[in-house]
């Protein structure tokens, strides 16, 4: 038998359960096993429905988490500006909030031009 998905397998097992029930008179020696099989199929149905409900709840919780995180990020941005305004952009207290204080700009050093070689003066012949 080919590999079936859970829904297909459950449907196949349900049909087999119904076939067993329709032939209960002829399958009396297997009545205990048939009843246990029916319980297992019913349990699988219940668990499948529970899983579907839990999946929906999980998806909704995931959406709520994403919304809460997005709103928290937006509010954190506003509060970071407020903290900088309150303490000042150059206050070291900002480090406590995970913010970088303004410590001035690094000065760019002027690129040094290569020195021009000194003009050579022709040496006069020794007299």
Order of alpha helices (4+ residues) and beta strands (2+ residues): alpha-alpha
